[in-house]
Amino acid sequence: MSATTVVVEPTEKMRKPLAEFWRRFKKQKVAVIALIFIITLVLMAVFAPFVAPYDPTIPDYNAVLQGPSAAHWAGTDTYGRDIFSRIIWGARISLSVGFLSVTLGALAGVSLGIISGYYGRWIDSAVMRLCDLLLAFPGILLAIAVIAILGPGITNVIYAVAIFSIPVFARLARGTTLQLKRTVYVDASRAIGVKDRVIMLRHILPGTLPNVIVYFSMRIGTSILTAASLSFIGLGAQPPSPEWGAMLADGRSYMGVADHLTLFPGIAIFVTVLGFNLFGDGLRDALDPKLRSD
């Protein structure tokens, strides 16, 4: 009987935080709707070959600049390509850029922040001054500078967006590390000779995750918007790639004549960024103890 108790109790303790988180998160109705939208968008992007009714790159010169219809729900572009299909395929690019760039920025930023906050002194000063330097530039200008060095292209956009994501993640991780390194269990770990690397991975990193996860979810929307902006000015995805910002750039010359060229890609960007921001708000309310009302 005692053996059964030993096995069951840890399982219940592991399940309880997730169950508690979901209980609080599902109270955020708007955030749940945003999560459903994000999951739907991801599934559409993954299964784009089966969902999109047309090939996004093959032109049809018999259907040039057609408005929305039963055959083409969002109309066609200057080459007769179906805009709805291009938006679905473009979701692959936008979501990939957003997720990969923020992941790279988070990995680098959290690592630097934990090291900076844990060791302090000249390491902390050097890392924070580097973050101050990066934060001194507006994000889009820093991204343009990186693209100017690396050259245009979607891969370089990922690197550019990742670079200007690093300082905020570093500051988030550093602030939490400064609090956690003074706790009793960290002092006890040092006293018994646990290596610094192990302390940072086992005791400090988990404590930084709630704030990092919230900012991570919100940053994806910002990264998608930045990538679309870079493609709009010709520094991101190149034709005939169905990237949303590039689609906006292609359609701006036809505003007032064929407004659907810019309307539907613009709606896709707006709704996607809004969805990630609302989802991030829900995560924050569910994870932050200061915001809990029950």
C-alpha positions in Angstrom: 0.0 0.0 0.0 2.8 2.4 0.9 4.5 1.6 -2.5 1.4 2.6 -4.3 1.2 5.9 -2.5 4.8 6.7 -3.4 4.1 6.2 -7.1 0.8 8.1 -7.2 1.7 11.2 -5.3 4.4 12.4 -7.6 2.1 11.9 -10.6 -0.6 13.9 -9.0 1.9 16.7 -8.2 3.1 16.8 -11.8 -0.4 16.9 -13.1 -1.7 19.5 -10.7 0.2 22.6 -12.1 -0.9 21.8 -15.7 -4.5 21.3 -14.5 -4.4 24.5 -12.5 -2.9 26.4 -15.4 -5.6 25.1 -17.8 -8.3 25.9 -15.3 -7.2 29.5 -15.1 -6.4 29.8 -18.9 -9.8 28.5 -20.0 -11.5 31.3 -18.1 -9.9 33.7 -20.6 -12.5 33.2 -23.3 -10.9 35.6 -25.8 -7.5 33.9 -25.3 -9.1 30.4 -25.9 -10.6 31.7 -29.1 -7.2 33.1 -30.1 -5.6 29.7 -29.3 -8.2 27.9 -31.5 -7.5 30.4 -34.3 -3.7 29.8 -34.0 -4.1 26.0 -34.1 -6.4 26.3 -37.1 -3.9 28.5 -38.9 -1.0 26.2 -38.1 -3.0 23.2 -39.4 -3.9 25.1 -42.6 -0.2 26.0 -43.1 0.9 22.4 -42.5 -1.7 20.9 -44.8 -1.6 23.7 -47.4 -1.1 21.3 -50.4 -4.5 19.7 -49.5 -6.3 22.9 -48.3 -5.4 25.4 -51.0 -7.6 25.1 -54.0 -4.9 26.3 -56.5 -1.2 26.2 -56.9 0.1 29.5 -55.5 2.8 30.1 -58.1 1.2 29.0 -61.4 -0.3 31.9 -63.3 -3.6 31.9 -65.1 -3.7 34.7 -67.6 -7.4 34.1 -68.3 -8.3 35.1 -64.7 -6.2 38.2 -64.2 -7.3 40.7 -61.5 -10.6 39.0 -60.9 -12.5 40.1 -57.8 -13.7 37.7 -55.1 -16.1 35.0 -56.5 -17.2 31.4 -56.0 -14.2 30.2 -58.0 -11.7 32.5 -56.3 -12.8 33.5 -52.8 -10.3 36.3 -52.4 -9.9 37.1 -56.1 -6.8 36.8 -58.3 -3.7 38.9 -58.7 -2.0 40.4 -61.7 -0.9 37.0 -62.9 -4.2 35.3 -62.3 -3.0 33.4 -59.2 -5.5 32.7 -56.6 -5.0 35.0 -53.6 -6.7 32.7 -51.1 -4.3 29.9 -52.0 -1.3 32.2 -51.8 -2.4 33.4 -48.3 -2.6 29.8 -47.1 0.8 29.0 -48.5 2.1 32.3 -47.2 1.0 31.3 -43.7 3.8 28.7 -43.8 6.4 31.4 -44.4 5.1 33.8 -41.9 4.6 31.3 -39.1 8.0 29.8 -39.8 9.7 33.1 -39.7 7.9 34.1 -36.5 8.6 30.9 -34.7 12.2 30.3 -35.8 13.3 33.9 -35.3 11.8 34.2 -31.8 13.1 30.8 -30.8 16.7 31.8 -31.8 16.3 35.1 -30.0 14.9 33.4 -26.9 17.7 30.8 -26.8 20.4 33.4 -27.1 18.7 36.0 -24.9 17.7 33.7 -22.0 21.2 32.2 -22.0 22.9 35.6 -21.8 20.4 36.9 -19.2 20.9 33.9 -16.9 24.7 34.1 -17.2 24.6 37.8 -16.7 22.4 37.8 -13.7 24.0 34.8 -12.0 27.7 35.9 -12.3 27.2 39.7 -12.1 30.2 42.0 -12.1 31.9 42.7 -15.4 30.0 39.9 -17.2 26.7 41.6 -16.2 27.9 45.0 -17.3 29.1 43.8 -20.6 25.9 41.9 -21.5 23.6 44.7 -20.3 25.6 47.4 -22.3 25.3 45.2 -25.4 21.5 45.0 -24.8 21.3 48.7 -24.3 23.1 49.2 -27.6 20.7 46.9 -29.5 17.7 48.5 -27.8 18.9 52.0 -28.8 17.8 51.2 -32.4 14.2 50.8 -33.4 13.5 47.2 -34.2 12.8 47.6 -37.8 15.8 49.8 -38.4 18.1 47.3 -36.7 16.6 44.6 -38.9 17.1 46.7 -42.0 20.8 47.2 -41.0 21.3 43.4 -40.5 19.6 42.7 -43.9 21.8 45.4 -45.6 24.9 43.4 -44.3 23.6 39.9 -45.0 21.5 40.6 -48.1 17.8 40.1 -48.8 16.1 36.8 -48.3 13.8 35.0 -45.9 16.7 33.3 -44.1 18.4 36.5 -43.4 15.1 38.0 -42.2 15.0 35.2 -39.6 18.4 36.2 -38.4 17.6 39.9 -38.4 14.4 39.5 -36.3 16.2 37.1 -34.0 18.9 39.6 -33.2 16.6 42.4 -32.1 14.6 39.9 -30.0 17.7 39.0 -27.9 17.9 42.0 -25.6 14.4 41.8 -24.2 14.6 38.1 -23.5 18.0 38.8 -21.9 16.5 41.4 -19.6 13.6 39.2 -18.6 15.8 36.3 -17.8 18.3 38.5 -15.9 15.6 40.1 -13.7 14.3 36.7 -12.6 17.8 35.3 -12.1 18.7 38.2 -9.8 15.8 37.2 -7.6 16.3 33.4 -7.7 20.0 33.3 -7.1 19.4 34.7 -3.6 16.9 32.0 -2.6 17.6 29.4 0.1 17.7 26.4 -2.3 20.3 28.0 -4.6 22.5 28.9 -1.6 22.1 25.3 -0.3 23.1 24.0 -3.8 26.2 26.1 -3.8 27.0 25.0 -0.2 27.0 21.3 -1.1 29.2 21.9 -4.2 26.7 21.8 -7.0 28.2 23.2 -10.2 27.1 26.6 -11.4 26.0 25.1 -14.7 23.7 22.6 -13.0 22.2 25.3 -10.7 21.4 27.6 -13.7 19.8 24.7 -15.6 17.9 23.0 -12.8 17.0 25.8 -10.4 17.1 29.2 -12.2 16.0 28.4 -15.8 12.6 26.9 -14.8 11.9 30.0 -12.8 12.4 32.2 -15.9 10.1 30.2 -18.1 6.7 31.8 -17.2 7.7 35.3 -18.2 9.7 34.0 -21.2 6.8 31.9 -22.5 4.4 34.9 -22.3 6.7 37.2 -24.1 7.6 34.4 -26.6 4.0 34.1 -27.7 3.5 37.8 -28.1 6.9 38.2 -29.9 5.8 35.8 -32.6 3.1 38.3 -33.7 5.6 41.1 -33.7 8.1 39.1 -35.7 5.5 38.2 -38.3 4.7 41.9 -38.7 8.4 42.8 -38.9 9.0 40.1 -41.5 6.0 41.4 -43.6 7.4 44.9 -43.3 10.8 43.8 -44.6 9.2 41.9 -47.5 7.0 44.9 -48.3 10.1 47.1 -48.9 11.8 44.4 -50.9 14.3 43.1 -48.3 12.5 39.9 -47.3 10.9 37.1 -49.3 11.4 37.6 -53.0 8.9 36.9 -55.9 7.1 34.6 -56.6 7.1 33.7 -52.9 3.5 34.0 -51.5 4.7 35.9 -48.4 2.0 38.3 -47.0 4.2 41.4 -47.0 5.4 40.7 -50.5 1.7 40.3 -51.6 0.9 43.7 -50.1 3.8 45.2 -52.0 2.6 43.7 -55.3 -0.9 45.0 -54.8 -0.2 48.6 -53.7 0.0 49.8 -57.3 -3.5 48.6 -57.9 -5.2 50.2 -54.9 -8.5 51.8 -56.0 -8.6 49.5 -59.0 -8.3 46.0 -57.4 -8.4 46.6 -53.7 -8.6 42.9 -52.9 -4.9 42.5 -53.8 -4.0 44.4 -50.5 -7.2 43.8 -48.5 -7.0 40.1 -47.9 -3.2 39.8 -47.2 -3.6 42.8 -44.8 -6.5 41.1 -43.0 -4.3 37.9 -42.7 -1.5 39.9 -41.1 -3.8 41.8 -38.8 -5.8 38.8 -37.6 -2.7 36.6 -37.1 -0.8 39.3 -35.1 -3.9 40.0 -33.0 -4.4 36.3 -32.3 -0.9 35.9 -31.0 -1.2 39.0 -28.8 -4.5 37.9 -27.3 -3.2 34.4 -26.7 -0.1 36.0 -24.9 -2.4 38.1 -22.7 -4.3 35.0 -21.7 -1.0 33.2 -20.9 0.1 36.1 -18.8 -3.1 36.2 -16.8 -3.0 32.4 -16.2 0.7 32.3 -15.3 1.3 35.5 -13.3 0.3 35.0 -9.6 -0.1 38.7 -9.1 -3.0 38.7 -11.6 -4.9 35.8 -10.0 -8.2 36.8 -8.5 -9.1 33.3 -7.1 
